[in-house]
Amino acid sequence: MIPHGTISCQGVNLNSFWGRQTYPPWGSKMATKYKGTREQRRALDLMITVMRGSDSYIARLMAPLAGLDLTPSQFGVLETLYHLGPLKPSQLAEKHLKSRNNLTVVIENLERAGLVHRVRCPQDRRSHWIHLTDSGRERVEQTLPIFVESAVREAKALSPSEQETLSELMKKLGKAG
């Protein structure tokens, strides 16, 4: 059980992640209005904090790319293809934790923009490989340095140690269940 007031993991005080002196990070009032047990409210508050923090972080991270006419999902697909080479839509969906239907829309929009193209798989004519076009490669090469600069700038809100701890905690939370 986490004592009210301080939260730490592996000897690192996590209160600093929220810039607060006590847990929960929003003071003594919990964010959820659910009237369950303390454990249930704490779990819901964690979910709310992770979602709000993630949404805010991603919005700031992607803001410099807004003028480049790419959504976060589109940029993610282009960047993945740039680094890993051609992939099937199902592989892209798995890497991005998206449904195949959602990713199909992303791929179709990228294809319309001339940034990717589909190549029918010779072994299975029902399947396609998604390839970057020359324009897609140029777009990634133009966009990636801007994105990396934004990522470094946003990460500076945390110390290197805090970045590593948060990364480990998020991996642990992602693998739970």
N, C-alpha and C positions, 0 to 999 in steps of 0.2 A: 504494500500500500504506500502511495506517495503522500508524505506529510504535507498538509496545507502550508504554503509559504515558500518552499524551495523544491525545485525539481532538478535532478541531475541524472546523468547517465555516464557510466564509466568515468566517474570523477569529474565530469565537466558540468558546470552549472548551466542548465538550459534556459534559465530565466533571461540570460543575456540575449537569447534568440529573439525574445519578444521585447526587449528593452524595459522589462518590468522587474520589480523586486519580489513579486509574489506570484505563486501559481493559484488560480488560473491567471493567464496573462491579462485578462480584462478586469481584474480586481476580484472582489468577493462574489460578484454576480456572475453566474454562468451564462453563456451566450444562448444556450438552448432554452426554450420555454417548456420543454418536456418535463413532466412531473414524476419521472422515474427515480430509481435509486441513484445514489451518488456515483456509483460505477457506470450506470447507464448515461447519466448526464455528462460525466467526464469523457466517455467514449464519443458521445455526440459532439461535445465541445471540441474534442480533438479533430473530428471530421470537419467541423465548420472552420476551425483554424487552418487546417491543412488546405482545404478548398479555397478559402479566401486568400490565404498567403500565396498559394500557387497561382490563382487567377491574377492577382496583383503583380506578382513577380513576372509571369509570362507576358502580361500586357506591357509592362515596362521594358522587358527584354525585347519584345517584338516591335515596339514603337518605332525605332529607326528604320524598320523594314516596310512600314506602312506605305511610304511613297513609292515603293518598288512593286506594288500591286501583287503581293504574295500573302496568302493566309499562313498562319503557323503550320497548318497541316501540309500545305503545298510546299513550303520551304523545307519541312521535315522530309518529305518524299524526295525532293530534289537533292538534298544533302545526303540522304541515305544512298541514293543511286550513284551519286558522285563518288562516295567513298567505297561502296561495296560492289558497284557494277550492276548490271541488269538483274532484276528480281521479278518473281511472279507476284501478282497482286496479293495473293494470300500471304506471301512472305512479308510484303510491305505492311499489310494489315497487322500481322503478328508483331512486327518490330515496333509499330506505332500504337499498339493496343487499341486499334480501331476495328470496327466491324468491316467485313469485306464490302458491304453495301456502301458504307460511308466512304471508304477509300476509293471505291469505283467512281464516285462523284468527283473526288479530288483528282484522280487520274484523268478522267474525262475533261475536266477544266484545264489541267496542265497540257493535255493533248491538243485541245482547242487553241491554247496559247502558243503551240508549237514548241513546247519545252520538253516533252517526252513523246515517244511513239511506241506502239505495241508491235511485237514480232511474234507471230504464231510459233508455238513450240513444235519442232519437227517430230518429236516422239509422241506428243499428245496434242492433236489438232484442236482439242477443246480448250487448251491452255495457252496463255500468252506470257511473254517476257516483256517487262517495261524497261525501255532504254532511254537514256538522256539523249536529246538531240544536241547538235552543236550549240544552238541557242540556249538550251537548258544548261549545258556545261558553262557557257559564258555567264549566264545569270547566277549560277552558284559561285563562280569565281569572283563575280562582282559583289555578291551579297554576303558571302561567308566572312570576309574580314570585318564587315560592319556588325554582323551578328556576334562574332567572337569578341569584338571590342565592347559591345553592349553586355555580353555575358560576364566579362571580367569586371566591368564597372558595377554591375548589379551585385556580383558576388562579394564585392568589397564591403558590403553591409555587414558581413561576417568575417571574423578572423580566419586565417587558413585552418586552424584547428577546429573552429566552429563549422566551417564548410565541410570538412571531412566527417565530423560527428553527425551533422545533419544528413549528409549523404548516406552514411551507414544506417542511421535511424530510418530514413525513408526506404532504403533497400529492405531493412528488416520488416517494416510495416507492409511493404509491397509483397513480401513473400509469406506473410502471416496468413493463417487460415488454410 
